[in-house]
Amino acid sequence: MVVNRLLALLSAVLLITALAVIYSKYYSRLIFIDIQKQERELDQREVEWGQTQLELTTFAEQNRVELVAREKLKLVMPLHEKIIYIKP
């Protein structure tokens, strides 16, 4: 009788332990999937950041600024005699 109770108790503990292992494995897979998703999103953001930096560099180039000033704003370079230099 004591042996039967002990066997039942050990079986219950074994079952609970097995369920805990299954849950733990399932939960770790969920976390791994989430990590992979976050890494893909990070890679996407890094690509977007690089493209934005490239666009910024392109827009900030001197010749691009001058081209936009000439074409869109119809600005022209003043004559050399009209330029005033200020010393710091």
HTML snippet that shows the backbone in 3Dmol.js (N, CA, C, O; Angstrom):
<script src="https://3Dmol.org/build/3Dmol-min.js"></script>
<div id="view" style="width:600px;height:400px;position:relative"></div>
<script>
const pdb = `
ATOM      1  N   MET A   1       0.820  -1.186   0.000  1.00  0.00           N
ATOM      2  CA  MET A   1       0.000   0.000   0.000  1.00  0.00           C
ATOM      3  C   MET A   1       0.869   1.257   0.000  1.00  0.00           C
ATOM      4  O   MET A   1       0.604   2.186  -0.763  1.00  0.00           O
ATOM      5  N   VAL A   2       1.879   1.300   0.825  1.00  0.00           N
ATOM      6  CA  VAL A   2       2.798   2.439   0.856  1.00  0.00           C
ATOM      7  C   VAL A   2       3.553   2.510  -0.469  1.00  0.00           C
ATOM      8  O   VAL A   2       3.819   3.594  -0.988  1.00  0.00           O
ATOM      9  N   VAL A   3       3.887   1.367  -0.996  1.00  0.00           N
ATOM     10  CA  VAL A   3       4.614   1.309  -2.264  1.00  0.00           C
ATOM     11  C   VAL A   3       3.736   1.861  -3.375  1.00  0.00           C
ATOM     12  O   VAL A   3       4.223   2.568  -4.258  1.00  0.00           O
ATOM     13  N   ASN A   4       2.448   1.544  -3.341  1.00  0.00           N
ATOM     14  CA  ASN A   4       1.537   2.043  -4.370  1.00  0.00           C
ATOM     15  C   ASN A   4       1.402   3.564  -4.302  1.00  0.00           C
ATOM     16  O   ASN A   4       1.372   4.238  -5.332  1.00  0.00           O
ATOM     17  N   ARG A   5       1.322   4.096  -3.085  1.00  0.00           N
ATOM     18  CA  ARG A   5       1.215   5.544  -2.923  1.00  0.00           C
ATOM     19  C   ARG A   5       2.513   6.222  -3.379  1.00  0.00           C
ATOM     20  O   ARG A   5       2.483   7.250  -4.057  1.00  0.00           O
ATOM     21  N   LEU A   6       3.631   5.641  -3.003  1.00  0.00           N
ATOM     22  CA  LEU A   6       4.912   6.190  -3.411  1.00  0.00           C
ATOM     23  C   LEU A   6       5.060   6.146  -4.936  1.00  0.00           C
ATOM     24  O   LEU A   6       5.555   7.095  -5.545  1.00  0.00           O
ATOM     25  N   LEU A   7       4.631   5.050  -5.541  1.00  0.00           N
ATOM     26  CA  LEU A   7       4.679   4.908  -6.990  1.00  0.00           C
ATOM     27  C   LEU A   7       3.756   5.924  -7.657  1.00  0.00           C
ATOM     28  O   LEU A   7       4.125   6.505  -8.677  1.00  0.00           O
ATOM     29  N   ALA A   8       2.585   6.146  -7.112  1.00  0.00           N
ATOM     30  CA  ALA A   8       1.646   7.129  -7.653  1.00  0.00           C
ATOM     31  C   ALA A   8       2.226   8.541  -7.509  1.00  0.00           C
ATOM     32  O   ALA A   8       2.121   9.356  -8.426  1.00  0.00           O
ATOM     33  N   LEU A   9       2.830   8.820  -6.368  1.00  0.00           N
ATOM     34  CA  LEU A   9       3.433  10.125  -6.148  1.00  0.00           C
ATOM     35  C   LEU A   9       4.592  10.367  -7.118  1.00  0.00           C
ATOM     36  O   LEU A   9       4.696  11.442  -7.707  1.00  0.00           O
ATOM     37  N   LEU A  10       5.442   9.389  -7.278  1.00  0.00           N
ATOM     38  CA  LEU A  10       6.565   9.519  -8.208  1.00  0.00           C
ATOM     39  C   LEU A  10       6.079   9.660  -9.651  1.00  0.00           C
ATOM     40  O   LEU A  10       6.663  10.405 -10.438  1.00  0.00           O
ATOM     41  N   SER A  11       5.023   8.951  -9.987  1.00  0.00           N
ATOM     42  CA  SER A  11       4.445   9.075 -11.336  1.00  0.00           C
ATOM     43  C   SER A  11       3.896  10.477 -11.557  1.00  0.00           C
ATOM     44  O   SER A  11       4.071  11.055 -12.630  1.00  0.00           O
ATOM     45  N   ALA A  12       3.236  11.022 -10.547  1.00  0.00           N
ATOM     46  CA  ALA A  12       2.696  12.377 -10.648  1.00  0.00           C
ATOM     47  C   ALA A  12       3.830  13.394 -10.784  1.00  0.00           C
ATOM     48  O   ALA A  12       3.750  14.316 -11.596  1.00  0.00           O
ATOM     49  N   VAL A  13       4.874  13.221  -9.994  1.00  0.00           N
ATOM     50  CA  VAL A  13       6.021  14.126 -10.072  1.00  0.00           C
ATOM     51  C   VAL A  13       6.673  14.017 -11.448  1.00  0.00           C
ATOM     52  O   VAL A  13       7.057  15.029 -12.035  1.00  0.00           O
ATOM     53  N   LEU A  14       6.801  12.800 -11.962  1.00  0.00           N
ATOM     54  CA  LEU A  14       7.377  12.589 -13.284  1.00  0.00           C
ATOM     55  C   LEU A  14       6.525  13.253 -14.361  1.00  0.00           C
ATOM     56  O   LEU A  14       7.063  13.874 -15.278  1.00  0.00           O
ATOM     57  N   LEU A  15       5.211  13.128 -14.260  1.00  0.00           N
ATOM     58  CA  LEU A  15       4.305  13.736 -15.221  1.00  0.00           C
ATOM     59  C   LEU A  15       4.398  15.275 -15.170  1.00  0.00           C
ATOM     60  O   LEU A  15       4.458  15.938 -16.206  1.00  0.00           O
ATOM     61  N   ILE A  16       4.409  15.813 -13.971  1.00  0.00           N
ATOM     62  CA  ILE A  16       4.523  17.269 -13.820  1.00  0.00           C
ATOM     63  C   ILE A  16       5.865  17.760 -14.364  1.00  0.00           C
ATOM     64  O   ILE A  16       5.922  18.797 -15.024  1.00  0.00           O
ATOM     65  N   THR A  17       6.928  17.035 -14.095  1.00  0.00           N
ATOM     66  CA  THR A  17       8.247  17.405 -14.602  1.00  0.00           C
ATOM     67  C   THR A  17       8.273  17.354 -16.129  1.00  0.00           C
ATOM     68  O   THR A  17       8.827  18.242 -16.777  1.00  0.00           O
ATOM     69  N   ALA A  18       7.673  16.316 -16.692  1.00  0.00           N
ATOM     70  CA  ALA A  18       7.627  16.201 -18.158  1.00  0.00           C
ATOM     71  C   ALA A  18       6.841  17.362 -18.765  1.00  0.00           C
ATOM     72  O   ALA A  18       7.252  17.924 -19.781  1.00  0.00           O
ATOM     73  N   LEU A  19       5.726  17.719 -18.159  1.00  0.00           N
ATOM     74  CA  LEU A  19       4.941  18.847 -18.649  1.00  0.00           C
ATOM     75  C   LEU A  19       5.724  20.163 -18.512  1.00  0.00           C
ATOM     76  O   LEU A  19       5.636  21.033 -19.378  1.00  0.00           O
ATOM     77  N   ALA A  20       6.471  20.300 -17.447  1.00  0.00           N
ATOM     78  CA  ALA A  20       7.287  21.500 -17.258  1.00  0.00           C
ATOM     79  C   ALA A  20       8.369  21.590 -18.327  1.00  0.00           C
ATOM     80  O   ALA A  20       8.654  22.676 -18.832  1.00  0.00           O
ATOM     81  N   VAL A  21       8.969  20.462 -18.674  1.00  0.00           N
ATOM     82  CA  VAL A  21       9.994  20.443 -19.717  1.00  0.00           C
ATOM     83  C   VAL A  21       9.376  20.815 -21.061  1.00  0.00           C
ATOM     84  O   VAL A  21       9.953  21.593 -21.821  1.00  0.00           O
ATOM     85  N   ILE A  22       8.211  20.264 -21.350  1.00  0.00           N
ATOM     86  CA  ILE A  22       7.526  20.572 -22.604  1.00  0.00           C
ATOM     87  C   ILE A  22       7.186  22.062 -22.675  1.00  0.00           C
ATOM     88  O   ILE A  22       7.410  22.711 -23.696  1.00  0.00           O
ATOM     89  N   TYR A  23       6.643  22.594 -21.578  1.00  0.00           N
ATOM     90  CA  TYR A  23       6.303  24.017 -21.546  1.00  0.00           C
ATOM     91  C   TYR A  23       7.547  24.874 -21.701  1.00  0.00           C
ATOM     92  O   TYR A  23       7.535  25.869 -22.425  1.00  0.00           O
ATOM     93  N   SER A  24       8.613  24.493 -21.027  1.00  0.00           N
ATOM     94  CA  SER A  24       9.854  25.250 -21.103  1.00  0.00           C
ATOM     95  C   SER A  24      10.401  25.266 -22.529  1.00  0.00           C
ATOM     96  O   SER A  24      10.845  26.307 -23.014  1.00  0.00           O
ATOM     97  N   LYS A  25      10.370  24.135 -23.187  1.00  0.00           N
ATOM     98  CA  LYS A  25      10.849  24.040 -24.565  1.00  0.00           C
ATOM     99  C   LYS A  25       9.971  24.877 -25.499  1.00  0.00           C
ATOM    100  O   LYS A  25      10.481  25.570 -26.380  1.00  0.00           O
ATOM    101  N   TYR A  26       8.670  24.812 -25.308  1.00  0.00           N
ATOM    102  CA  TYR A  26       7.736  25.598 -26.116  1.00  0.00           C
ATOM    103  C   TYR A  26       7.980  27.089 -25.919  1.00  0.00           C
ATOM    104  O   TYR A  26       8.028  27.849 -26.886  1.00  0.00           O
ATOM    105  N   TYR A  27       8.137  27.505 -24.662  1.00  0.00           N
ATOM    106  CA  TYR A  27       8.357  28.910 -24.354  1.00  0.00           C
ATOM    107  C   TYR A  27       9.685  29.397 -24.934  1.00  0.00           C
ATOM    108  O   TYR A  27       9.762  30.514 -25.446  1.00  0.00           O
ATOM    109  N   SER A  28      10.726  28.574 -24.858  1.00  0.00           N
ATOM    110  CA  SER A  28      12.027  28.972 -25.412  1.00  0.00           C
ATOM    111  C   SER A  28      11.943  29.106 -26.931  1.00  0.00           C
ATOM    112  O   SER A  28      12.609  29.968 -27.504  1.00  0.00           O
ATOM    113  N   ARG A  29      11.146  28.279 -27.588  1.00  0.00           N
ATOM    114  CA  ARG A  29      10.969  28.406 -29.037  1.00  0.00           C
ATOM    115  C   ARG A  29      10.231  29.691 -29.380  1.00  0.00           C
ATOM    116  O   ARG A  29      10.571  30.365 -30.352  1.00  0.00           O
ATOM    117  N   LEU A  30       9.226  30.030 -28.587  1.00  0.00           N
ATOM    118  CA  LEU A  30       8.521  31.293 -28.809  1.00  0.00           C
ATOM    119  C   LEU A  30       9.468  32.483 -28.675  1.00  0.00           C
ATOM    120  O   LEU A  30       9.431  33.413 -29.480  1.00  0.00           O
ATOM    121  N   ILE A  31      10.305  32.442 -27.660  1.00  0.00           N
ATOM    122  CA  ILE A  31      11.270  33.526 -27.456  1.00  0.00           C
ATOM    123  C   ILE A  31      12.266  33.572 -28.607  1.00  0.00           C
ATOM    124  O   ILE A  31      12.616  34.655 -29.076  1.00  0.00           O
ATOM    125  N   PHE A  32      12.726  32.415 -29.068  1.00  0.00           N
ATOM    126  CA  PHE A  32      13.663  32.360 -30.188  1.00  0.00           C
ATOM    127  C   PHE A  32      13.038  32.942 -31.448  1.00  0.00           C
ATOM    128  O   PHE A  32      13.688  33.690 -32.178  1.00  0.00           O
ATOM    129  N   ILE A  33      11.780  32.601 -31.707  1.00  0.00           N
ATOM    130  CA  ILE A  33      11.072  33.144 -32.868  1.00  0.00           C
ATOM    131  C   ILE A  33      10.971  34.661 -32.766  1.00  0.00           C
ATOM    132  O   ILE A  33      11.163  35.367 -33.756  1.00  0.00           O
ATOM    133  N   ASP A  34      10.672  35.159 -31.576  1.00  0.00           N
ATOM    134  CA  ASP A  34      10.578  36.600 -31.373  1.00  0.00           C
ATOM    135  C   ASP A  34      11.940  37.273 -31.582  1.00  0.00           C
ATOM    136  O   ASP A  34      12.016  38.353 -32.168  1.00  0.00           O
ATOM    137  N   ILE A  35      12.997  36.643 -31.110  1.00  0.00           N
ATOM    138  CA  ILE A  35      14.344  37.192 -31.307  1.00  0.00           C
ATOM    139  C   ILE A  35      14.676  37.257 -32.793  1.00  0.00           C
ATOM    140  O   ILE A  35      15.215  38.258 -33.264  1.00  0.00           O
ATOM    141  N   GLN A  36      14.360  36.205 -33.529  1.00  0.00           N
ATOM    142  CA  GLN A  36      14.615  36.202 -34.974  1.00  0.00           C
ATOM    143  C   GLN A  36      13.836  37.313 -35.671  1.00  0.00           C
ATOM    144  O   GLN A  36      14.359  37.983 -36.561  1.00  0.00           O
ATOM    145  N   LYS A  37      12.601  37.501 -35.266  1.00  0.00           N
ATOM    146  CA  LYS A  37      11.771  38.565 -35.844  1.00  0.00           C
ATOM    147  C   LYS A  37      12.383  39.933 -35.555  1.00  0.00           C
ATOM    148  O   LYS A  37      12.444  40.788 -36.438  1.00  0.00           O
ATOM    149  N   GLN A  38      12.835  40.139 -34.317  1.00  0.00           N
ATOM    150  CA  GLN A  38      13.447  41.414 -33.942  1.00  0.00           C
ATOM    151  C   GLN A  38      14.748  41.643 -34.702  1.00  0.00           C
ATOM    152  O   GLN A  38      15.045  42.774 -35.088  1.00  0.00           O
ATOM    153  N   GLU A  39      15.524  40.590 -34.921  1.00  0.00           N
ATOM    154  CA  GLU A  39      16.777  40.727 -35.672  1.00  0.00           C
ATOM    155  C   GLU A  39      16.512  41.084 -37.128  1.00  0.00           C
ATOM    156  O   GLU A  39      17.234  41.893 -37.710  1.00  0.00           O
ATOM    157  N   ARG A  40      15.471  40.480 -37.727  1.00  0.00           N
ATOM    158  CA  ARG A  40      15.113  40.839 -39.099  1.00  0.00           C
ATOM    159  C   ARG A  40      14.674  42.299 -39.173  1.00  0.00           C
ATOM    160  O   ARG A  40      15.039  43.016 -40.106  1.00  0.00           O
ATOM    161  N   GLU A  41      13.898  42.732 -38.200  1.00  0.00           N
ATOM    162  CA  GLU A  41      13.465  44.124 -38.163  1.00  0.00           C
ATOM    163  C   GLU A  41      14.651  45.065 -37.972  1.00  0.00           C
ATOM    164  O   GLU A  41      14.705  46.130 -38.587  1.00  0.00           O
ATOM    165  N   LEU A  42      15.592  44.681 -37.130  1.00  0.00           N
ATOM    166  CA  LEU A  42      16.802  45.484 -36.931  1.00  0.00           C
ATOM    167  C   LEU A  42      17.592  45.585 -38.231  1.00  0.00           C
ATOM    168  O   LEU A  42      18.071  46.663 -38.584  1.00  0.00           O
ATOM    169  N   ASP A  43      17.730  44.473 -38.944  1.00  0.00           N
ATOM    170  CA  ASP A  43      18.432  44.494 -40.228  1.00  0.00           C
ATOM    171  C   ASP A  43      17.731  45.446 -41.199  1.00  0.00           C
ATOM    172  O   ASP A  43      18.387  46.214 -41.903  1.00  0.00           O
ATOM    173  N   GLN A  44      16.406  45.393 -41.234  1.00  0.00           N
ATOM    174  CA  GLN A  44      15.632  46.280 -42.110  1.00  0.00           C
ATOM    175  C   GLN A  44      15.868  47.743 -41.743  1.00  0.00           C
ATOM    176  O   GLN A  44      16.052  48.589 -42.618  1.00  0.00           O
ATOM    177  N   ARG A  45      15.862  48.032 -40.445  1.00  0.00           N
ATOM    178  CA  ARG A  45      16.080  49.413 -39.987  1.00  0.00           C
ATOM    179  C   ARG A  45      17.500  49.884 -40.326  1.00  0.00           C
ATOM    180  O   ARG A  45      17.700  51.049 -40.669  1.00  0.00           O
ATOM    181  N   GLU A  46      18.473  48.995 -40.233  1.00  0.00           N
ATOM    182  CA  GLU A  46      19.848  49.369 -40.572  1.00  0.00           C
ATOM    183  C   GLU A  46      19.978  49.675 -42.060  1.00  0.00           C
ATOM    184  O   GLU A  46      20.705  50.591 -42.446  1.00  0.00           O
ATOM    185  N   VAL A  47      19.275  48.910 -42.895  1.00  0.00           N
ATOM    186  CA  VAL A  47      19.280  49.195 -44.333  1.00  0.00           C
ATOM    187  C   VAL A  47      18.635  50.553 -44.595  1.00  0.00           C
ATOM    188  O   VAL A  47      19.160  51.355 -45.368  1.00  0.00           O
ATOM    189  N   GLU A  48      17.503  50.809 -43.956  1.00  0.00           N
ATOM    190  CA  GLU A  48      16.831  52.100 -44.113  1.00  0.00           C
ATOM    191  C   GLU A  48      17.729  53.243 -43.631  1.00  0.00           C
ATOM    192  O   GLU A  48      17.785  54.300 -44.260  1.00  0.00           O
ATOM    193  N   TRP A  49      18.422  53.031 -42.525  1.00  0.00           N
ATOM    194  CA  TRP A  49      19.323  54.057 -41.990  1.00  0.00           C
ATOM    195  C   TRP A  49      20.439  54.354 -42.990  1.00  0.00           C
ATOM    196  O   TRP A  49      20.768  55.516 -43.229  1.00  0.00           O
ATOM    197  N   GLY A  50      21.013  53.316 -43.569  1.00  0.00           N
ATOM    198  CA  GLY A  50      22.068  53.505 -44.569  1.00  0.00           C
ATOM    199  C   GLY A  50      21.560  54.269 -45.783  1.00  0.00           C
ATOM    200  O   GLY A  50      22.247  55.147 -46.304  1.00  0.00           O
ATOM    201  N   GLN A  51      20.356  53.932 -46.232  1.00  0.00           N
ATOM    202  CA  GLN A  51      19.781  54.638 -47.372  1.00  0.00           C
ATOM    203  C   GLN A  51      19.519  56.109 -47.029  1.00  0.00           C
ATOM    204  O   GLN A  51      19.746  56.997 -47.850  1.00  0.00           O
ATOM    205  N   THR A  52      19.043  56.348 -45.821  1.00  0.00           N
ATOM    206  CA  THR A  52      18.791  57.724 -45.392  1.00  0.00           C
ATOM    207  C   THR A  52      20.089  58.518 -45.317  1.00  0.00           C
ATOM    208  O   THR A  52      20.136  59.675 -45.735  1.00  0.00           O
ATOM    209  N   GLN A  53      21.145  57.900 -44.786  1.00  0.00           N
ATOM    210  CA  GLN A  53      22.450  58.562 -44.724  1.00  0.00           C
ATOM    211  C   GLN A  53      22.954  58.891 -46.129  1.00  0.00           C
ATOM    212  O   GLN A  53      23.506  59.965 -46.364  1.00  0.00           O
ATOM    213  N   LEU A  54      22.757  57.954 -47.057  1.00  0.00           N
ATOM    214  CA  LEU A  54      23.182  58.175 -48.441  1.00  0.00           C
ATOM    215  C   LEU A  54      22.401  59.326 -49.067  1.00  0.00           C
ATOM    216  O   LEU A  54      22.979  60.171 -49.750  1.00  0.00           O
ATOM    217  N   GLU A  55      21.090  59.362 -48.837  1.00  0.00           N
ATOM    218  CA  GLU A  55      20.277  60.462 -49.347  1.00  0.00           C
ATOM    219  C   GLU A  55      20.718  61.790 -48.744  1.00  0.00           C
ATOM    220  O   GLU A  55      20.817  62.794 -49.450  1.00  0.00           O
ATOM    221  N   LEU A  56      20.977  61.795 -47.459  1.00  0.00           N
ATOM    222  CA  LEU A  56      21.421  63.016 -46.789  1.00  0.00           C
ATOM    223  C   LEU A  56      22.732  63.511 -47.382  1.00  0.00           C
ATOM    224  O   LEU A  56      22.900  64.707 -47.620  1.00  0.00           O
ATOM    225  N   THR A  57      23.650  62.600 -47.618  1.00  0.00           N
ATOM    226  CA  THR A  57      24.932  62.965 -48.223  1.00  0.00           C
ATOM    227  C   THR A  57      24.715  63.540 -49.614  1.00  0.00           C
ATOM    228  O   THR A  57      25.341  64.530 -49.992  1.00  0.00           O
ATOM    229  N   THR A  58      23.828  62.915 -50.369  1.00  0.00           N
ATOM    230  CA  THR A  58      23.540  63.387 -51.728  1.00  0.00           C
ATOM    231  C   THR A  58      22.935  64.783 -51.700  1.00  0.00           C
ATOM    232  O   THR A  58      23.331  65.646 -52.483  1.00  0.00           O
ATOM    233  N   PHE A  59      21.982  65.010 -50.808  1.00  0.00           N
ATOM    234  CA  PHE A  59      21.325  66.310 -50.745  1.00  0.00           C
ATOM    235  C   PHE A  59      22.250  67.401 -50.211  1.00  0.00           C
ATOM    236  O   PHE A  59      22.075  68.574 -50.538  1.00  0.00           O
ATOM    237  N   ALA A  60      23.207  67.033 -49.414  1.00  0.00           N
ATOM    238  CA  ALA A  60      24.090  68.023 -48.810  1.00  0.00           C
ATOM    239  C   ALA A  60      25.305  68.358 -49.671  1.00  0.00           C
ATOM    240  O   ALA A  60      26.064  69.268 -49.337  1.00  0.00           O
ATOM    241  N   GLU A  61      25.496  67.650 -50.755  1.00  0.00           N
ATOM    242  CA  GLU A  61      26.648  67.930 -51.612  1.00  0.00           C
ATOM    243  C   GLU A  61      26.552  69.343 -52.164  1.00  0.00           C
ATOM    244  O   GLU A  61      25.467  69.825 -52.489  1.00  0.00           O
ATOM    245  N   GLN A  62      27.700  69.998 -52.266  1.00  0.00           N
ATOM    246  CA  GLN A  62      27.746  71.393 -52.700  1.00  0.00           C
ATOM    247  C   GLN A  62      27.147  71.567 -54.089  1.00  0.00           C
ATOM    248  O   GLN A  62      26.356  72.483 -54.311  1.00  0.00           O
ATOM    249  N   ASN A  63      27.512  70.705 -55.016  1.00  0.00           N
ATOM    250  CA  ASN A  63      27.009  70.864 -56.379  1.00  0.00           C
ATOM    251  C   ASN A  63      25.497  70.642 -56.447  1.00  0.00           C
ATOM    252  O   ASN A  63      24.822  71.259 -57.272  1.00  0.00           O
ATOM    253  N   ARG A  64      24.966  69.782 -55.603  1.00  0.00           N
ATOM    254  CA  ARG A  64      23.510  69.556 -55.571  1.00  0.00           C
ATOM    255  C   ARG A  64      22.808  70.797 -55.053  1.00  0.00           C
ATOM    256  O   ARG A  64      21.787  71.209 -55.605  1.00  0.00           O
ATOM    257  N   VAL A  65      23.342  71.398 -53.998  1.00  0.00           N
ATOM    258  CA  VAL A  65      22.762  72.618 -53.446  1.00  0.00           C
ATOM    259  C   VAL A  65      22.805  73.724 -54.494  1.00  0.00           C
ATOM    260  O   VAL A  65      21.828  74.446 -54.690  1.00  0.00           O
ATOM    261  N   GLU A  66      23.933  73.846 -55.154  1.00  0.00           N
ATOM    262  CA  GLU A  66      24.072  74.882 -56.183  1.00  0.00           C
ATOM    263  C   GLU A  66      23.112  74.629 -57.339  1.00  0.00           C
ATOM    264  O   GLU A  66      22.507  75.568 -57.855  1.00  0.00           O
ATOM    265  N   LEU A  67      22.964  73.377 -57.749  1.00  0.00           N
ATOM    266  CA  LEU A  67      22.069  73.029 -58.846  1.00  0.00           C
ATOM    267  C   LEU A  67      20.615  73.368 -58.494  1.00  0.00           C
ATOM    268  O   LEU A  67      19.889  73.926 -59.316  1.00  0.00           O
ATOM    269  N   VAL A  68      20.205  73.036 -57.295  1.00  0.00           N
ATOM    270  CA  VAL A  68      18.840  73.355 -56.860  1.00  0.00           C
ATOM    271  C   VAL A  68      18.652  74.861 -56.771  1.00  0.00           C
ATOM    272  O   VAL A  68      17.604  75.379 -57.154  1.00  0.00           O
ATOM    273  N   ALA A  69      19.665  75.570 -56.267  1.00  0.00           N
ATOM    274  CA  ALA A  69      19.576  77.028 -56.164  1.00  0.00           C
ATOM    275  C   ALA A  69      19.444  77.662 -57.552  1.00  0.00           C
ATOM    276  O   ALA A  69      18.668  78.601 -57.733  1.00  0.00           O
ATOM    277  N   ARG A  70      20.179  77.165 -58.505  1.00  0.00           N
ATOM    278  CA  ARG A  70      20.106  77.731 -59.868  1.00  0.00           C
ATOM    279  C   ARG A  70      18.796  77.385 -60.556  1.00  0.00           C
ATOM    280  O   ARG A  70      18.154  78.258 -61.141  1.00  0.00           O
ATOM    281  N   GLU A  71      18.390  76.116 -60.494  1.00  0.00           N
ATOM    282  CA  GLU A  71      17.224  75.674 -61.262  1.00  0.00           C
ATOM    283  C   GLU A  71      15.901  76.055 -60.608  1.00  0.00           C
ATOM    284  O   GLU A  71      15.025  76.618 -61.266  1.00  0.00           O
ATOM    285  N   LYS A  72      15.748  75.758 -59.338  1.00  0.00           N
ATOM    286  CA  LYS A  72      14.453  75.972 -58.691  1.00  0.00           C
ATOM    287  C   LYS A  72      14.290  77.386 -58.163  1.00  0.00           C
ATOM    288  O   LYS A  72      13.205  77.959 -58.255  1.00  0.00           O
ATOM    289  N   LEU A  73      15.356  77.958 -57.610  1.00  0.00           N
ATOM    290  CA  LEU A  73      15.244  79.281 -57.004  1.00  0.00           C
ATOM    291  C   LEU A  73      15.716  80.394 -57.936  1.00  0.00           C
ATOM    292  O   LEU A  73      15.596  81.578 -57.621  1.00  0.00           O
ATOM    293  N   LYS A  74      16.256  79.995 -59.093  1.00  0.00           N
ATOM    294  CA  LYS A  74      16.739  80.954 -60.096  1.00  0.00           C
ATOM    295  C   LYS A  74      17.784  81.910 -59.528  1.00  0.00           C
ATOM    296  O   LYS A  74      17.819  83.087 -59.889  1.00  0.00           O
ATOM    297  N   LEU A  75      18.629  81.403 -58.644  1.00  0.00           N
ATOM    298  CA  LEU A  75      19.704  82.206 -58.074  1.00  0.00           C
ATOM    299  C   LEU A  75      20.923  82.142 -58.983  1.00  0.00           C
ATOM    300  O   LEU A  75      21.154  81.143 -59.665  1.00  0.00           O
ATOM    301  N   VAL A  76      21.697  83.218 -58.984  1.00  0.00           N
ATOM    302  CA  VAL A  76      22.930  83.245 -59.775  1.00  0.00           C
ATOM    303  C   VAL A  76      24.077  83.670 -58.867  1.00  0.00           C
ATOM    304  O   VAL A  76      23.861  84.323 -57.846  1.00  0.00           O
ATOM    305  N   MET A  77      25.282  83.301 -59.240  1.00  0.00           N
ATOM    306  CA  MET A  77      26.463  83.683 -58.481  1.00  0.00           C
ATOM    307  C   MET A  77      26.727  85.165 -58.716  1.00  0.00           C
ATOM    308  O   MET A  77      26.755  85.606 -59.865  1.00  0.00           O
ATOM    309  N   PRO A  78      26.924  85.946 -57.648  1.00  0.00           N
ATOM    310  CA  PRO A  78      27.181  87.379 -57.848  1.00  0.00           C
ATOM    311  C   PRO A  78      28.550  87.595 -58.489  1.00  0.00           C
ATOM    312  O   PRO A  78      29.424  86.728 -58.459  1.00  0.00           O
ATOM    313  N   LEU A  79      28.697  88.753 -59.055  1.00  0.00           N
ATOM    314  CA  LEU A  79      29.987  89.109 -59.642  1.00  0.00           C
ATOM    315  C   LEU A  79      31.046  89.168 -58.545  1.00  0.00           C
ATOM    316  O   LEU A  79      30.744  89.400 -57.374  1.00  0.00           O
ATOM    317  N   HIS A  80      32.284  88.953 -58.955  1.00  0.00           N
ATOM    318  CA  HIS A  80      33.388  88.911 -57.992  1.00  0.00           C
ATOM    319  C   HIS A  80      33.512  90.230 -57.209  1.00  0.00           C
ATOM    320  O   HIS A  80      33.829  90.227 -56.019  1.00  0.00           O
ATOM    321  N   GLU A  81      33.258  91.344 -57.889  1.00  0.00           N
ATOM    322  CA  GLU A  81      33.372  92.635 -57.209  1.00  0.00           C
ATOM    323  C   GLU A  81      32.255  92.870 -56.200  1.00  0.00           C
ATOM    324  O   GLU A  81      32.403  93.690 -55.294  1.00  0.00           O
ATOM    325  N   LYS A  82      31.142  92.160 -56.344  1.00  0.00           N
ATOM    326  CA  LYS A  82      29.994  92.356 -55.454  1.00  0.00           C
ATOM    327  C   LYS A  82      30.087  91.502 -54.172  1.00  0.00           C
ATOM    328  O   LYS A  82      29.293  91.674 -53.247  1.00  0.00           O
ATOM    329  N   ILE A  83      31.041  90.606 -54.133  1.00  0.00           N
ATOM    330  CA  ILE A  83      31.196  89.720 -52.988  1.00  0.00           C
ATOM    331  C   ILE A  83      31.940  90.451 -51.879  1.00  0.00           C
ATOM    332  O   ILE A  83      32.996  91.033 -52.126  1.00  0.00           O
ATOM    333  N   ILE A  84      31.403  90.429 -50.658  1.00  0.00           N
ATOM    334  CA  ILE A  84      32.027  91.060 -49.512  1.00  0.00           C
ATOM    335  C   ILE A  84      32.512  89.962 -48.574  1.00  0.00           C
ATOM    336  O   ILE A  84      31.733  89.103 -48.160  1.00  0.00           O
ATOM    337  N   TYR A  85      33.771  89.989 -48.247  1.00  0.00           N
ATOM    338  CA  TYR A  85      34.336  88.998 -47.337  1.00  0.00           C
ATOM    339  C   TYR A  85      34.419  89.606 -45.945  1.00  0.00           C
ATOM    340  O   TYR A  85      34.861  90.743 -45.785  1.00  0.00           O
ATOM    341  N   ILE A  86      34.000  88.862 -44.956  1.00  0.00           N
ATOM    342  CA  ILE A  86      34.044  89.314 -43.574  1.00  0.00           C
ATOM    343  C   ILE A  86      35.047  88.458 -42.835  1.00  0.00           C
ATOM    344  O   ILE A  86      34.949  87.231 -42.830  1.00  0.00           O
ATOM    345  N   LYS A  87      36.026  89.119 -42.201  1.00  0.00           N
ATOM    346  CA  LYS A  87      37.032  88.367 -41.446  1.00  0.00           C
ATOM    347  C   LYS A  87      36.480  88.076 -40.065  1.00  0.00           C
ATOM    348  O   LYS A  87      35.827  88.927 -39.462  1.00  0.00           O
ATOM    349  N   PRO A  88      36.737  86.883 -39.562  1.00  0.00           N
ATOM    350  CA  PRO A  88      36.227  86.541 -38.232  1.00  0.00           C
ATOM    351  C   PRO A  88      36.949  87.279 -37.115  1.00  0.00           C
ATOM    352  O   PRO A  88      36.627  87.091 -35.942  1.00  0.00           O
TER     353      PRO A  88
END
`;
const viewer = $3Dmol.createViewer("view");
viewer.addModel(pdb, "pdb");
viewer.setStyle({}, {cartoon: {color: "spectrum"}});
viewer.zoomTo();
viewer.render();
</script>
